[in-house]
Amino acid sequence: MAVIVQKYGGSSLETIEKIKNIAERIIKRKSEGNDMVIVVSAMGQTTDHLIKMAHDISPDPDKRELDVLMSTGEQVSMSLLSIALNHFGADAVSFTGQQIGIKTNGSHTKSKIADINEEKIREELKKGKIVIVAGFQGINNLNEITTLGRGGSDTTAVALAAKLRAQCEIYTDVDGIYTIDPRLYPRARKLDFISFDEMLEMASSGASVMHSRSIELAEKYKVPVLVALNTGDIPGTIIKEMDNTMENTAITGLAINNDEAIITLNGVPHDIKIIAEIFQSIANKDINIDMISQTFPVNKLVSISFTLPKADLHQASSILDSFKEKIFTFSYETCDNITKLSVVGLGMNTQSGVAAKVFNLLAENDIPVSIVTTSEIKISYIISPEDQKKAIEAIAKEFDL
Amino acid sequence: MAVIVQKYGGSSLETIEKIKNIAERIIKRKSEGNDMVIVVSAMGQTTDHLIKMAHDISPDPDKRELDVLMSTGEQVSMSLLSIALNHFGADAVSFTGQQIGIKTNGSHTKSKIADINEEKIREELKKGKIVIVAGFQGINNLNEITTLGRGGSDTTAVALAAKLRAQCEIYTDVDGIYTIDPRLYPRARKLDFISFDEMLEMASSGASVMHSRSIELAEKYKVPVLVALNTGDIPGTIIKEMDNTMENTAITGLAINNDEAIITLNGVPHDIKIIAEIFQSIANKDINIDMISQTFPVNKLVSISFTLPKADLHQASSILDSFKEKIFTFSYETCDNITKLSVVGLGMNTQSGVAAKVFNLLAENDIPVSIVTTSEIKISYIISPEDQKKAIEAIAKEFDL
C-alpha cells in the first residue's frame, strides 16, 4: 500500500464544515487503497490569537511557555478531525508531537526537527488506522514541548513523508505555484512543475506559499511535494527534482517582497576590518541582511547599501548609531519604502544575458533600480513600490509568465 | 517551607486581566515564604466551547479524542499564567497532566486519579520555582490523555495537596460555603467551617461549589480545604474533619436540587424479585436512582416512587415501557417538576426529632411533601418547586441558617 502524507493548513480547517469535508476526502483516498497520514495546522487564525493573548500579558513572553501555549492549536484541530473521521465510520487516531515522538533541537519557538520515531505511525497504519499528527510541534531532549516557527506544519509533513517514503501533498488556500502571485498579476500562469531549487529561491524571495525550510528538507530527502487547493478538485503544482520533462526557461517565476527596508551607509572608511565590524555587530543581533552593494572608494571612503527585514530596521539603526561616535565621517540613511523584485529560473544557468535583458526592460520602462544582486538561478532588483505593477507587467509579457 | 496548593477555576482565569491579578497574588504568597503549586482550570467557558465543537461534528464524539481536545483548555490557561508570573519576575513553569505524571485509571472523560509522581514537582519547588499544573487531566497506563469529568480540577488540587502534604486552597467565584445557596436565599450565613461529611452530603444534594469526588478524596487523606473568593481578600470556608471547635448544630446547611425527576410505578406485584428486576434494568444503564419510597401493598400490589436525574428520564421511561408487556397490572407516571430540599447537619446524629420538626414546619406552611428519605446526617424532602421559596424561608428562620 502506498503511504500518502497530506497536510492541511489553517484556512482548510477553520470551520467545522471544512473539517467534515476534509474528513470525507481523506476517507475517499483511503478507500482507494492508500495508507493515510494527515498533518494539521491550527484552525484558522488560532495561532495568531494565542500569540496575541501571550503578548497582552507580556511584551516578551517566556518562550518555553509560549510553545506550550501555541501547541494547543494543532491539538484542537487534530482531535476534531479525528472525531469527524471516526464519526464517518473510519478508524482514526490523533497524536501530538510529544505523543508521536517528533524530536527537535534548537531553541523554543524556532526548533528544527532532528528525528521522527515513525514506528508508532507504522504500527497504527498496520491496524488500518488513519493517523493524524499535529504539525508545527515536537519535543526536545528535555521532553519540553517545542514549535518549529512559521510554516512549521509543512516541515512536519515533508519530514514524515521522508521517513515513511511517502508521497507528500500540501493542501492550502491557493491552487498551486504561480509564475507570479496572482494577487499581484492576475494573468499569471500556474506551473505544473517547479524544481526544488527554483521553489527555494522563490520562497526566499517573498513567495509565501511554502516556507523555505520545508523545501530544503524536501530537496534533501528527494520528496516530491504536491501543492494544491484544499478542495482537492484542481490539479496543483508538483515541486520536484529538475529533470528533462521541465521546461528549461530563462525565467520560471517572479517574486515580490515588500517586507524589506534598505540602509545606506555613507562615509565608511575603505577598510575591510571596519566594514566587517559593522556587519558583525548587526549579525550578532540575529538580523539577516540580504542584498549588499558597495560604491567605488572616493577619498578612501565608500558608500554601502544593503537590505534587511523591515521589522529589524529599528534595532539595526541603534547599532549603527553607536558607530557614529567611533567614525567621524560616518552617517547612514534608511528607507522602508522599497520593493524587491526577483526573477527565478533554472535556465539562467545556461542562458546568458538574462540579467541584462531584464535591466534593459526596466530601463525602457523608466524604472530606476537601486541595487541588483544575482545568484546562479535568481536575480533580484530593488525598485520603487510605485513601479512594481509596471515592472511585473513588462517582465511577465517579455518572458511569458 | 510550607507548600500551598491553590486551585483557580475558569471564572478566575477568564480574562488576561484576571490572570495577571492572580499572578500577583501568587507572587505575594510566595514572597511570604511559601512554596506554591497552582492548579488551573480552563479559561471561562472554554471547555463548554470545545465540547460544543465536538458535538457539532458528531452527536457521540470519540471519547479518546474528546479527552485530547478538552485537555487543551487547561494547557492554554496554565501557560498564560506562567507567562504572567515570569513577566512579573517570578520563576514559574507549567506542566500538563502528561508532563507531570498524573496517572489515571477508568474510562475516557471520567477517569480517576490513581497516582501522582510528585518528585518532579518537588524538584522544581527546590529550584525556587512556582509550579503550575493543568487540572482535570492525566494519562492512563496506555499513555493516553484522559480527563476527570466535571469538577476534576478540584480533585487534581486535593490529590496534589495530599501527596505534597500541603494546604489546599480552592479559589472560585463564590466566597465560601453558605448554609443555603445565596442565590436562593440572600440572607444565608457563610460558614467558617464545615465537616467533610456535611460538605459531602451538601454536594451530593445539589450544592455545586465543589464536586463530591474531591471532597471524598480530601476526607480520605485528611486534607483541610479552604474554599474562598478568587480575589483572596475575604475569608472563606474551611472544610475539615469534625472537631469540637465546630458547632454541633442540628442543621448546618440546606441544599436545593432542581435537576431531578420523579417516577411513580403503579400496580407493581409485591414480589421482591420483580421489584429487583425493574431496578436492576435501570441500574444496568448507569442511571443513578436516589430517593425511593414504597406504599403498603393493596391487593398484593404496591406503588413505588423514586427520583433520578432529569437527563435520564427518557432512557428510564423506555426501560419501564418494556415491563408493561410483562406485567399487565403495571403502569407508571413521571414528573420532572419537583424540588429536592435537603437539610444536612452533624447534630442529627445526636439530636433526635429533626426530621419530624422539619416535617411539622412544612405542614404548618401548607407545603405538601411527596417523598422523604433520611441518612445519618441528611434528610431530603421532595416538594413542589412553587413551594421552594416558602420552605427555605421557614427552615432558615427556624434553624437560624
Interface residues (C-beta under 8 A of the other chain):
Chain A: I16 I19 K20 L50 M53 A54 D56 I57 S58 D60 P61 D62 R64 E65 L66 V68 L69 S71 T72 Q75 V76 M78 S79 L80 S82 I83 A84 N86 H87 A92 V93 S94 T96 Q98 Q99 N143
Chain B: I16 I19 K20 L50 M53 A54 D56 I57 S58 D60 P61 D62 R64 E65 L66 V68 L69 S71 T72 Q75 V76 M78 S79 L80 S82 I83 A84 N86 H87 A92 V93 S94 T96 Q98 Q99 N143
